[in-house]
């Protein structure tokens, strides 16, 4: 729905991108502060629409504002910044939440011993 609205609006500009970004931020806050699950689900629908509108507006704005000779390079940098998660999204302590078993207890070490005893 958000993408259809953006496609119907005409040429995007930085003011429209700012407005959609603020609306998206407000909807994120509304989802986070929702008192009930029903209210959160309703807010999520609108947040998803503003998310698609923001992505489409940002993509179109960047493509139309950049010189044609630099468009591929700028869009490659934009895609890398947009698609690759930040390092803080994968902190080191996620993998070490539970203690690891010693090597002699792991299946990869026990399986060959079991196979040889047969």
Beta strands, then each sheet from edge to edge (+ up, - down):
end
